[in-house]
Amino acid sequence: MLDGLRENLGSALKKVLKSSTVDKELIDELAKDVQRALIQSDVNVRLILEVTKRLKERALDEDLPPGFSRKNHIVKILHDELAGLLGGDSEFEFQSGKQNKVLLLGIQGSGKTTMASKLSRLLTRQGYKVGVVGADTYRPGALVQLRTMCEKAGVEVYGEEKNDDAVAVVGNGLRHFERQPLDIILIDTAGRHKQEQELLDEMSRIGAVASPDMAMLVIDGTIGQQCFGQAEAFHKAIPVGGIIITKMDSSAKGGGALAAAAATGAHVMYIGTGERIDDLEKFSSSGFVGRLLGIGDVQAILEHFKRIEEESDEVRMKRIMGGKMNMEDYFYQLEEFTKSGSMRGMLENLPGFSGAGPDQLDKVDKLEENIEKWRYIMQSMTPAEKADPDLIKNASRTQRIARGSGMPDSEVKNLLKTYKTSKNMMKAAKGRAMRDMLKRMGIG
């Protein structure tokens, strides 16, 4: 994601961290490097100048926070200014006891239909019951595509193949779902008309029928600064409460798209980071910038562990944090991590992992794919083996488990290997290593 911007910002920071002294000349050079990096990512020049002006003023004049060196403070200032450029963090608060209606808007090619399926998948994994209305009556095959993709999330799609009245389809779809115990209804709309005004007029009529709790605008991240004009036009038709930016995995203009979207006043809420249905993540400006600068999103990791801690029983957590977790504890952790979206997205928040290469990321994707197979393998283990996987030492036990699960011996061995590795990593993550790391960053 935005490899060029990450590399350029990283190089700029290295100059600061390797310098013997921090003076005006060094800060001016850092500001120029940051300007070049942001210009190459298609960020608006006026916004760039504002950011670098504040960077120079704060870096030289601001008092150091307790425990910070001047160099570390500069890293923090750059982080804060870039996060501010991309807007604040926001999350739609789904209300319990009602069906929350989310209207997805966007022009053709923005990835709106794909995003409807990705968002339904993410929300379902978070425990919400979701339904989808397919109201793109203009694009041939749109409803078939939507149904095919939503099948992967186990989500029902309502649509009418022979009805070209999108407003009527939305009304019928909402009535179809109204008696079902759903938390969220996503409405996928058309993105193409002969004239732009026709599209915006249709969105207004759909908005009047649906009365959405949230209108989310889906924007192609490759168009850069043009995001501003799109967001502004749709906002006039229907008040846009949130923005989803797609194709952030391949776009050199992604920084411009984020900055332009934020400038409209609507918060960027999700970003698409790949082709797979799980390649969608909640957007955090602080975490995103942290990864660009190579320092990760430590706060996101801390909050994740806190949530697991709050939702877990005390005995289980003592075992896990003491490095004594068993196989059931391990699988519990894997399932908890995947509830928040893709495991790759979560691990990219870790300091040091944000610059991981393709080989490392492919291993993470493979781990996520293996979880379903490992569930069957675990079900073929005895209670004693789950409590103490070290008992599985000889070939006869491995073969028995493999036969019972319908998996090859190699899959059983792979599960045991990753379990042992994760057990050691979990102990370090909540132990001295994590505390030391946070302290060095001025967080702990």
C-alpha positions as CSV (number, residue, x, y, z in Angstrom):
1,M,0.0,0.0,0.0
2,L,1.5,3.3,-1.1
3,D,5.0,1.8,-1.2
4,G,6.5,4.9,-2.8
5,L,5.1,7.3,-0.2
6,R,6.2,5.0,2.6
7,E,9.7,4.7,1.2
8,N,10.1,8.4,0.6
9,L,8.9,9.4,4.1
10,G,11.0,6.7,5.6
11,S,14.1,8.0,3.9
12,A,13.3,11.5,5.1
13,L,13.0,10.4,8.7
14,K,16.3,8.4,8.5
15,K,18.1,11.6,7.7
16,V,16.8,13.1,10.9
17,L,17.4,10.1,13.1
18,K,21.0,9.7,11.8
19,S,22.0,13.3,12.1
20,S,24.3,14.4,15.0
21,T,22.4,17.7,15.7
22,V,18.9,19.0,15.1
23,D,18.9,22.5,13.7
24,K,16.9,24.8,11.3
25,E,18.8,23.5,8.3
26,L,17.9,19.9,9.1
27,I,14.3,20.7,9.6
28,D,14.1,22.7,6.3
29,E,15.6,19.7,4.5
30,L,13.0,17.4,6.2
31,A,10.2,19.7,5.1
32,K,11.4,19.6,1.5
33,D,11.6,15.8,1.5
34,V,8.1,15.6,2.9
35,Q,6.8,18.0,0.3
36,R,8.4,15.9,-2.5
37,A,6.9,12.7,-1.1
38,L,3.4,14.1,-0.8
39,I,3.5,15.8,-4.3
40,Q,4.4,12.4,-5.8
41,S,1.3,11.0,-4.1
42,D,-0.9,13.7,-5.7
43,V,-1.7,15.5,-2.5
44,N,-2.9,19.1,-3.0
45,V,0.0,21.6,-2.9
46,R,-1.8,24.0,-0.7
47,L,-2.4,21.3,1.9
48,I,1.2,20.2,1.7
49,L,2.5,23.7,2.3
50,E,0.2,24.1,5.4
51,V,1.5,20.8,6.8
52,T,5.2,21.5,6.3
53,K,4.8,25.1,7.6
54,R,3.4,23.7,10.9
55,L,6.1,21.0,10.9
56,K,8.9,23.6,10.8
57,E,7.2,25.8,13.4
58,R,6.6,23.0,15.9
59,A,9.9,21.2,15.4
60,L,11.9,24.2,16.4
61,D,9.7,26.0,18.9
62,E,7.6,23.5,20.7
63,D,8.7,22.3,24.2
64,L,9.6,18.6,24.4
65,P,7.1,16.3,26.1
66,P,8.6,14.5,29.2
67,G,10.9,11.6,28.2
68,F,11.2,12.7,24.5
69,S,14.4,13.5,22.7
70,R,14.3,16.2,20.1
71,K,14.5,13.6,17.3
72,N,11.7,11.5,18.7
73,H,9.6,14.6,19.0
74,I,10.1,15.4,15.3
75,V,8.8,12.0,14.4
76,K,5.8,12.5,16.6
77,I,5.1,16.0,15.0
78,L,5.3,14.6,11.5
79,H,3.0,11.8,12.5
80,D,0.5,14.2,14.0
81,E,0.5,16.6,11.1
82,L,0.1,13.9,8.5
83,A,-2.7,12.3,10.5
84,G,-4.4,15.7,10.7
85,L,-4.1,16.1,6.9
86,L,-6.0,12.9,6.4
87,G,-8.9,13.8,8.8
88,G,-10.0,12.5,12.1
89,D,-11.0,8.9,12.9
90,S,-14.7,8.0,12.6
91,E,-16.9,5.0,13.0
92,F,-20.6,4.6,12.2
93,E,-22.4,3.7,15.4
94,F,-24.9,1.0,14.5
95,Q,-28.0,1.4,16.7
96,S,-29.3,-1.8,18.4
97,G,-33.0,-2.7,18.2
98,K,-33.4,-1.4,14.6
99,Q,-32.4,-2.1,11.1
100,N,-29.6,0.4,10.2
101,K,-29.8,1.3,6.5
102,V,-26.5,2.1,4.8
103,L,-26.7,3.6,1.2
104,L,-23.6,3.0,-0.9
105,L,-23.0,5.7,-3.6
106,G,-20.3,6.1,-6.3
107,I,-19.6,6.3,-10.0
108,Q,-19.0,3.4,-12.3
109,G,-15.7,1.7,-11.8
110,S,-15.2,2.8,-8.2
111,G,-15.6,-0.8,-6.9
112,K,-19.0,-0.2,-5.3
113,T,-20.5,-3.6,-5.8
114,T,-17.3,-5.3,-4.7
115,M,-17.3,-3.1,-1.7
116,A,-20.8,-4.0,-0.8
117,S,-19.8,-7.6,-0.5
118,K,-16.6,-6.8,1.4
119,L,-18.4,-4.6,3.9
120,S,-21.1,-7.3,4.4
121,R,-18.4,-9.8,5.1
122,L,-16.6,-7.5,7.6
123,L,-19.8,-6.6,9.4
124,T,-20.9,-10.2,9.6
125,R,-17.6,-11.2,11.1
126,Q,-18.1,-8.5,13.7
127,G,-21.3,-10.2,14.7
128,Y,-23.9,-8.2,12.8
129,K,-26.7,-9.7,10.8
130,V,-26.6,-8.2,7.4
131,G,-28.8,-8.1,4.3
132,V,-28.0,-6.4,0.9
133,V,-30.3,-4.8,-1.6
134,G,-29.0,-4.8,-5.2
135,A,-30.4,-1.6,-6.8
136,D,-27.9,-1.2,-9.7
137,T,-30.4,-1.7,-12.5
138,Y,-28.2,0.0,-15.1
139,R,-25.1,-2.3,-15.3
140,P,-25.7,-5.7,-16.9
141,G,-24.7,-8.5,-14.5
142,A,-24.4,-6.2,-11.5
143,L,-27.0,-8.3,-9.5
144,V,-25.4,-11.6,-10.4
145,Q,-22.0,-10.3,-9.4
146,L,-23.3,-9.0,-6.1
147,R,-25.1,-12.3,-5.3
148,T,-22.0,-14.4,-6.2
149,M,-19.7,-12.3,-4.0
150,C,-22.1,-12.1,-1.0
151,E,-22.5,-15.8,-1.0
152,K,-19.0,-16.0,0.4
153,A,-20.2,-13.9,3.4
154,G,-23.4,-15.9,3.8
155,V,-25.4,-12.8,3.2
156,E,-28.8,-12.7,1.4
157,V,-29.1,-10.3,-1.5
158,Y,-32.5,-8.9,-2.7
159,G,-32.8,-7.8,-6.3
160,E,-35.2,-7.8,-9.3
161,E,-33.5,-8.8,-12.5
162,K,-36.4,-7.5,-14.8
163,N,-37.1,-4.3,-12.9
164,D,-35.2,-1.3,-14.1
165,D,-36.8,1.1,-11.6
166,A,-34.0,1.4,-9.0
167,V,-36.2,3.4,-6.6
168,A,-38.9,0.7,-6.6
169,V,-36.3,-2.1,-6.1
170,V,-35.0,-0.3,-3.0
171,G,-38.5,0.1,-1.6
172,N,-39.4,-3.6,-2.3
173,G,-36.0,-4.7,-0.9
174,L,-36.5,-2.9,2.4
175,R,-40.0,-4.3,2.7
176,H,-38.6,-7.8,2.0
177,F,-36.1,-7.5,4.8
178,E,-38.2,-5.6,7.4
179,R,-39.5,-8.6,9.2
180,Q,-36.1,-10.4,9.3
181,P,-33.9,-10.0,12.4
182,L,-31.2,-7.9,10.6
183,D,-29.0,-5.3,12.2
184,I,-27.8,-3.7,8.9
185,I,-29.1,-3.4,5.4
186,L,-26.6,-2.3,2.7
187,I,-28.1,-0.8,-0.5
188,D,-25.9,-1.0,-3.6
189,T,-26.8,1.6,-6.2
190,A,-26.0,2.3,-9.8
191,G,-22.9,4.2,-10.8
192,R,-23.5,4.8,-14.5
193,H,-26.1,7.0,-16.3
194,K,-26.0,8.8,-19.6
195,Q,-25.6,12.1,-17.7
196,E,-24.1,12.8,-14.3
197,Q,-27.2,14.7,-13.3
198,E,-29.5,11.7,-13.9
199,L,-27.3,9.7,-11.5
200,L,-27.5,12.3,-8.8
201,D,-31.2,12.7,-9.3
202,E,-31.7,9.0,-8.9
203,M,-29.6,9.0,-5.7
204,S,-31.9,11.8,-4.3
205,R,-35.0,9.7,-5.0
206,I,-33.5,6.6,-3.5
207,G,-32.5,8.6,-0.5
208,A,-36.1,9.8,0.0
209,V,-37.4,6.2,-0.1
210,A,-34.7,4.6,2.0
211,S,-34.1,7.3,4.6
212,P,-30.6,5.9,5.2
213,D,-28.9,6.1,8.6
214,M,-25.7,6.6,6.7
215,A,-24.7,7.4,3.1
216,M,-21.3,6.0,2.3
217,L,-19.5,7.2,-0.8
218,V,-17.2,4.7,-2.5
219,I,-14.3,6.4,-4.4
220,D,-11.5,4.9,-6.6
221,G,-8.2,5.7,-4.9
222,T,-6.4,5.9,-8.2
223,I,-8.1,9.2,-9.2
224,G,-6.2,11.2,-6.5
225,Q,-7.3,14.8,-5.9
226,Q,-10.4,14.3,-8.2
227,C,-12.0,12.7,-5.1
228,F,-12.9,16.1,-3.9
229,G,-15.1,17.0,-6.8
230,Q,-16.9,13.6,-6.7
231,A,-17.5,13.8,-3.0
232,E,-18.8,17.3,-3.2
233,A,-21.3,16.5,-6.0
234,F,-22.7,13.5,-4.3
235,H,-22.9,15.3,-1.0
236,K,-25.2,17.9,-2.6
237,A,-27.6,15.1,-3.6
238,I,-27.4,13.1,-0.4
239,P,-25.5,14.2,2.7
240,V,-22.4,11.9,2.8
241,G,-21.5,10.7,6.2
242,G,-18.6,8.5,5.4
243,I,-16.2,7.6,2.6
244,I,-14.7,4.3,1.5
245,I,-11.6,4.5,-0.7
246,T,-10.9,1.4,-2.9
247,K,-7.8,0.2,-4.7
248,M,-5.4,1.5,-2.1
249,D,-3.1,-1.4,-2.7
250,S,-2.0,-0.3,-6.2
251,S,-2.4,3.4,-6.2
252,A,0.4,6.0,-6.3
253,K,-2.3,8.6,-5.9
254,G,-3.8,7.1,-2.7
255,G,-2.4,9.9,-0.5
256,G,-4.1,12.5,-2.7
257,A,-7.4,10.5,-2.6
258,L,-7.3,10.4,1.2
259,A,-6.4,14.0,1.6
260,A,-9.0,15.2,-0.9
261,A,-11.7,13.1,0.7
262,A,-10.9,14.4,4.2
263,A,-11.0,18.0,2.9
264,T,-14.7,17.5,2.1
265,G,-15.5,17.2,5.8
266,A,-16.7,13.6,5.4
267,H,-14.6,11.0,7.3
268,V,-12.8,8.2,5.5
269,M,-14.2,5.2,7.3
270,Y,-12.9,2.2,5.4
271,I,-10.1,1.5,2.8
272,G,-9.9,-1.4,0.4
273,T,-6.4,-2.9,0.4
274,G,-6.6,-5.8,-2.1
275,E,-8.7,-8.0,-4.3
276,R,-9.8,-10.6,-1.7
277,I,-13.2,-10.3,0.0
278,D,-11.3,-9.8,3.4
279,D,-9.1,-7.0,2.1
280,L,-11.1,-4.2,3.7
281,E,-10.1,-2.4,6.9
282,K,-11.4,0.4,9.1
283,F,-9.5,3.5,8.4
284,S,-7.5,5.2,11.2
285,S,-5.5,8.2,10.2
286,S,-3.1,7.8,13.1
287,G,-2.6,4.1,12.4
288,F,-2.3,4.6,8.6
289,V,0.4,7.3,9.0
290,G,2.2,5.2,11.7
291,R,2.5,2.4,9.1
292,L,3.7,4.9,6.4
293,L,6.4,6.1,8.8
294,G,7.4,2.5,9.8
295,I,6.4,2.8,13.4
296,G,3.1,0.8,13.2
297,D,-0.1,1.6,15.0
298,V,0.7,0.5,18.5
299,Q,-2.5,2.0,19.9
300,A,-4.5,-0.3,17.7
301,I,-2.7,-3.3,18.9
302,L,-3.1,-2.3,22.6
303,E,-6.8,-1.8,22.0
304,H,-7.1,-5.1,20.3
305,F,-5.4,-6.9,23.3
306,K,-7.6,-5.0,25.7
307,R,-10.8,-6.1,23.9
308,I,-9.7,-9.7,23.9
309,E,-8.8,-9.3,27.6
310,E,-12.3,-7.9,28.4
311,E,-14.1,-10.6,26.5
312,S,-12.1,-13.5,27.8
313,D,-12.2,-15.4,31.0
314,E,-9.5,-14.7,33.5
315,V,-8.1,-18.2,33.6
316,R,-7.6,-18.3,29.8
317,M,-5.9,-14.9,29.7
318,K,-3.5,-15.9,32.5
319,R,-2.5,-18.9,30.5
320,I,-2.0,-17.0,27.3
321,M,-0.1,-14.0,28.7
322,G,2.1,-16.3,30.8
323,G,3.2,-18.2,27.7
324,K,1.2,-21.3,28.8
325,M,-1.6,-21.3,26.3
326,N,-2.9,-24.6,25.0
327,M,-4.3,-25.5,21.6
328,E,-7.9,-24.3,22.4
329,D,-6.5,-21.0,23.6
330,Y,-4.5,-20.6,20.4
331,F,-7.5,-21.2,18.2
332,Y,-9.5,-18.8,20.3
333,Q,-7.0,-16.1,19.6
334,L,-7.0,-16.8,15.8
335,E,-10.7,-16.5,15.6
336,E,-10.7,-13.3,17.7
337,F,-8.2,-11.7,15.4
338,T,-10.2,-12.5,12.3
339,K,-13.3,-10.9,13.7
340,S,-11.8,-7.5,13.1
341,G,-11.1,-8.1,9.4
342,S,-8.2,-9.6,7.6
343,M,-5.3,-10.8,9.7
344,R,-2.9,-9.2,7.3
345,G,-4.5,-5.8,8.1
346,M,-4.2,-6.4,11.8
347,L,-0.6,-7.5,11.7
348,E,0.4,-4.5,9.5
349,N,-0.2,-2.4,12.6
350,L,2.7,-4.0,14.4
351,P,5.9,-1.9,14.5
352,G,8.4,-3.5,12.2
353,F,5.8,-5.4,10.3
354,S,4.5,-2.4,8.3
355,G,7.4,-2.7,5.9
356,A,7.0,-6.4,5.4
357,G,7.8,-7.8,2.0
358,P,5.4,-9.9,-0.3
359,D,6.7,-13.2,1.0
360,Q,5.9,-12.4,4.6
361,L,2.5,-11.0,3.7
362,D,1.7,-14.2,1.7
363,K,2.5,-16.2,4.8
364,V,-0.1,-14.2,6.7
365,D,-2.7,-14.8,4.0
366,K,-1.9,-18.5,4.1
367,L,-2.3,-18.6,7.8
368,E,-5.8,-17.1,7.5
369,E,-6.7,-19.6,4.8
370,N,-5.6,-22.5,7.1
371,I,-7.8,-21.6,10.0
372,E,-10.8,-23.5,8.6
373,K,-8.7,-26.6,8.0
374,W,-7.2,-26.4,11.5
375,R,-10.7,-26.3,13.1
376,Y,-11.2,-29.9,11.7
377,I,-7.8,-31.0,12.9
378,M,-8.5,-29.7,16.4
379,Q,-11.8,-31.5,16.5
380,S,-9.9,-34.8,15.9
381,M,-7.6,-34.2,18.9
382,T,-8.3,-35.7,22.3
383,P,-9.0,-33.4,25.3
384,A,-5.5,-34.3,26.6
385,E,-3.8,-33.4,23.3
386,K,-5.7,-30.0,23.2
387,A,-4.6,-29.2,26.7
388,D,-1.0,-30.3,26.0
389,P,-0.1,-30.4,22.3
390,D,3.4,-31.5,23.2
391,L,1.9,-35.0,23.6
392,I,1.7,-35.2,19.8
393,K,5.2,-36.3,19.3
394,N,5.0,-39.6,17.5
395,A,3.8,-40.4,14.0
396,S,1.0,-42.6,15.2
397,R,-0.8,-39.7,16.9
398,T,-0.2,-37.4,14.0
399,Q,-1.6,-40.0,11.5
400,R,-4.7,-40.6,13.7
401,I,-5.5,-36.9,13.9
402,A,-4.9,-36.5,10.1
403,R,-7.3,-39.4,9.3
404,G,-10.0,-38.1,11.7
405,S,-9.9,-34.6,10.2
406,G,-9.5,-35.7,6.5
407,M,-6.3,-33.7,6.3
408,P,-2.8,-34.8,5.3
409,D,-0.1,-35.4,8.0
410,S,1.7,-32.2,6.8
411,E,-1.3,-30.0,7.8
412,V,-1.3,-31.4,11.3
413,K,2.5,-30.7,11.6
414,N,1.9,-27.2,10.2
415,L,-0.7,-26.4,12.9
416,L,1.6,-27.6,15.6
417,K,4.5,-25.6,14.3
418,T,2.6,-22.3,14.1
419,Y,1.1,-23.0,17.5
420,K,4.5,-23.2,19.1
421,T,5.7,-20.1,17.3
422,S,2.7,-18.1,18.3
423,K,2.9,-19.3,21.9
424,N,6.4,-17.7,22.2
425,M,5.4,-14.6,20.3
426,M,2.3,-14.0,22.6
427,K,4.5,-14.3,25.7
428,A,6.9,-11.7,24.3
429,A,4.2,-9.4,23.1
430,K,2.7,-8.9,26.6
431,G,5.9,-9.2,28.4
432,R,9.1,-7.2,28.8
433,A,9.7,-6.8,25.0
434,M,6.4,-5.0,24.4
435,R,6.7,-2.8,27.5
436,D,10.3,-1.8,26.5
437,M,9.2,-1.0,23.0
438,L,6.3,1.2,24.1
439,K,8.6,3.0,26.6
440,R,11.1,3.8,23.9
441,M,8.3,5.3,21.8
442,G,7.1,7.4,24.7
443,I,3.8,5.5,25.0
444,G,4.3,3.1,27.9
